[in-house]
Amino acid sequence: MKRSKTRRTKGVLGGRSERVVQLVLAATVAELAESGYRAFRMDAVSAEAGVNKTTIYRRWARKNELVVAAVEWMRRFVHDVPLPDTGSLERDLSEAFRRRVTFKDRVEGQAWARLLAEKHDAEVSAVIGDAVKERSGAWYAMVTRAIARGELPRGTDPRLLLRMLGAIVDASTASSGKLKPELLDAAVRTIVAGARAGSLVRTRGRSR
């Protein structure tokens, strides 16, 4: 797998120690993208970062501690750019999903996808649970703002709306390897129109 460059995190440590931390975190993200959590190889991180394993273990005694640090690094990368808030749900959704596809093309996005694929594992869930909750909340807030503005009926299910759009985007990128803007825009218009008509309003007994 071709590994793209990860972005430097500022202010972790000073001098050489900071440089070593950056090298190790970047190598950890690359190894997660390559192998996922369960098959994660500390040897690969050591080789990629160009540091001894003892240097890594001195700061992160166990694999999960190192991966937690890498996840926090990726969280800062993602949240440096908040999700769009243009005042129009259709514009917000189109832009947000375009960003999501772009992120998936980065090594950080590939690492995150591997972790999400293993999220039913209790150890992985403990590592990424807070990050998943935080990011999901930001996406739901995008839809709830639209409800508050009157763009969608009260009771509209944000989770269902986002799942439907996500399924279309994922199917499109899986089949063609890229996102077709016209397909995304059409999907957004169609699903938002259905939501405006009340088709995604939660009813009692509906599974969430």
N, C-alpha and C positions, 0 to 999 in steps of 0.2 A: 504494500500500500504506500502511495506517495504521501509523505507527511508534510503538511503545510506549516508555516510558522505560527506559533501561538503568540499572543500579545503579552508584553511585559507588564507585570503588576508592580505598581509603584509602592515604595515605602514599606516593604516587608522587613528588610534588614539593611544594614549599610555595608558598603565596600564589597570585599570578596564573598562574605557570607551571603549577602543579598544575591549576588550573581549565581552562587551555587544553588540557592533556593529556587531561583527562576529556572535554571537548567533542569533541576530535578522535577519541578512541577510540570514544565513543558514536556519532559520525557514521560512523565506519568500519564498525562493526557494522551500523548501519542500511543502509549502502550495500551491504555483503555480502549482507544479507537481500534487498535489492532486485535486485541485479545479479549476485551471485556473484563469483568471483575473476577470471575471464577478461574479463568485461565491466565490471570495477570502474572507477569514474570518480573520479579525484582531484578533479576540479572539483566533483562532487556532495558529496564530503566537506568540501571547503572551504566550499561554500555552506551546508551543514547545520550545520557547526560555527561558522560566522561568523568564520572566520579566513582570512588570505591563504595561498595555496599555498606561498609562500616560507617561512612560519612552519612549515608541516608538513614541507617538505623539509629545513629546517634540523635537525630532530630525526630524521626518517626519510627517508633519501636516496632510497629506492626503495619501490615498492609492496609488495614482499614483506616488507620490514622493518616497514612499518606494519601489515600484516595479521598478522604474527607477534606484534606487540605486542597487537593486538586479540584474537587467539586466547588469549594468555596471560591477558588480562583476563577472558575468558569462562571459562577454566579455573579461575581463582580463584572466580568466581561459582558454578560447578558444585560444586567441591570444598569450599565452605564448608558444604555439607550432605551428609555421607557417605551412601552407600546404606544402607538399613535392615539391621539385624542383630538381629532379635527372638528368634532361636532357633527360628523356624519358617520353612522355605523357602517355603511357600505364602504366608504373610503378607509375607515379604520381597519376593517376586516381585510380588505384587499392588500393594504400595505403591510399589515401584521403577518399575513400568510406569505407574502413575498419575502419578508425578512426571515421567516422561519425556514423557508426553503434555502435561502442563502446561507443561513447558519448551519444547516445540515451539510452543506458542502465543505465547511471548515473542519479541521481536525477536532476542534472542540465539539462541534455538532455531531460528529461521528462517535466521539467518546460518549457523549450524552445519550445518543441513540442506543449504544451498546448497554449502558447502565439501565436505561428504561426497559430494554428487552429482558433484563434480569430482575426487575423490580419486585417480582413475586417471591424472590429469595429474601428471607428475613434479614440477612446481613446487608444486602444491597439496599433493601427498603429503609433500614436504619441510617444508611449513609446518605441517601438522596431524598428522604421523606420531606424534610423541611424545604429543600429547594423546589421540589415538585409542588408542594402546597403553596409556596410563595408565588411561583410563576403561574400556576393555575388561577390563583386569586386575581392576578393582574389581568388575565384573559377574561375571567368572568366579570370583572369590574368594567371592562370595555362594553360588554353587553348590558350590564345593569345601568350604566350611564345612559345608554340609548333608551332604556325603559323609562328612566326618570325624565328624559327629555320628551317623552311621548312618541318616540319613533316606533316603539313596539308596545303591544298590549301588556298590562300588568299581569304577572303570572307566567310570562314567557320563560321557558326553561333555558338558561344560558348554556348549561352543560350539553343539552341535546343539540342546540344550534351549532355549537362549536364542534361537536363530534361529527355532525353531518358534513360540515365544511371540511374538517380535517380528513375525513374518509375520502372525499373527492380529490383533495390535493394529494394525499398519499398515493391514491390509485393512479393519478395522472403522472406523478413523478416516478413511480415504480415502473410504469409501462414504457415511458419515453425517456426517462433519465433527466428530464427538465420540466419546469412548470410553464405551461402555456398561458400567457396573460389573459388571452381572450376566454379561455376555459374558466380560469379563476374568477374573472369579473362576472361571467354569466352565472356561475355557481353562486356567487355572493348575491347577485340580484335576485335569483330565483328563490334561494332559501330565506333571504330577508323579506321578500314579498310574501312568502308563505307564512312567515312568523307574524308579519303585519296583519295577515288575515286571521290570525288566531290559531293556526295549526300547531304551534309549539307551546301553547299555554298548558301549564301543568294542570292535571286533573287528579282528584283523589284516587289513590290506588296505583297511579302511574309509577313504574319503577324508575328510580333516579340513578 
